[in-house]
Amino acid sequence: MRRPRPAPRPKPQGPPVELVIDQVGGDGDGVAAGPVFVPFTLPGERVLAAGDGGQRDLVEVLEESPDRVEPPCPHFGICGGCTLQHWALEPYLAWKLERLHGTLARERLEIDFLPAYAAAPGTRRRVALHARRGTRDAARLGYKIRNAWDLVDINVCTISDPRIQAAIPALKRLAAPLFEHPKSAPTLHVTLTENGLDIDITGVERKSGGLSADARMQLAERAAAADFARVTLDGETAYGARVPQVRLGAAMVRLPPGAFLQATAGAEAALTAFVTEAAAGAARIADLYCGVGTFTFRLAEVAPVYAVDFAADAIQALAGAMSTAPGLKGVTPEARDLTRRPVLAEELKKVDVAVFDPPRAGAAEQTAELARSKVSRVIAVSCNPATFVRDARKLVDAGFRLERLLPVDQFLWSSHIELAAVFQR
């Protein structure tokens, strides 16, 4: 049988043992009786695993699952970016949906899912690449090794858009001048936009004064040579050939540094189609946690929109893009911290449809106000099913009914799944 390419770890203690994998756990590791967790294994497989305690290392697959496939990425097994490339796509997606059903069931929420949106390889337009010191001409660049601080220096990234993959050598050259201080551990947040790559760099030591003038000049020269649209250091422009833009509905939005976008354009299209259809017939819409307007501009073709987000630069970008989208029914933007100062039920009197797309922590405070309000329909978009079910329970207890749910798998070959759902009062 084929041996996996396991991640480097401290030498396991104890002799290898034979285990039978019963299921795949929440983080993507196979689970044997005990429980014992073994990475890169699948249900029904007989494996040889080494180590002590509940976490073992895979030594060999003695009897393979029929659902095992050859991982498409040469870095799989060492790179910590993907955990499930060895699983055929159909059972892999079924496992994600089963876990999502289980999460909903914990709050007594039951519904038949719509067919899931599943991202294809080569479609990620937003990635975070870690950099470590290499040579003067090229840093080591990639994702962290599984269970380690160090990283695997990648040559390809199977999940990423081909235009990001093609830029990996140039990104390595860009990162090389960032290591003047030994404590620097840069991360390059790379976003593919309509007019080129936008790179926001974090993790460069600043207490010592940040990058020298010479390092900044090298950074700008290498960005220019690669024809990057913009390079920023913690949001401060280090190089700018053009302002990165994205099209959201009819609007062309100029992105602030490090702005949030859905990880794939396909998932954005699936989510916006779902949200816009669910908002049909609205008289006035509240778009809460609106960001730069992922849903706002499509919703404003349906009805006037009150668009709120905690990020002032995102609201400024949204407001600036309104002039590029004539014919909208109106957008009223506001920068507001919806955790400390949620939109109150009394402020939602004229709103009949509310959309919210919060960070991973969910929208507990805002959901409480939606539950108190007279809003008749709520459309929730969530990147975290655990906080979604907490917020959903509040809405259901207030008299809403969960009517539709769309699972969204845009973080391919990970254990992560997202969703959008409609609640009707």
Helices and strands as residue ranges (DSSP letters): E 17-24, E 30-32, E 36-38, E 46-50, E 57-63, H 89-105, E 117-118, E 126-132, E 140-144, E 151-153, H 162-166, H 168-175, G 176-178, E 187-193, E 196-202, H 213-226, E 230-233, E 236-240, E 245-248, E 251-254, H 265-278, E 285-288, H 296-299, E 305-309, H 312-321, G 322-324, E 331-335, G 345-348, E 353-356, H 364-372, E 377-382, H 385-397, E 401-409, E 418-424
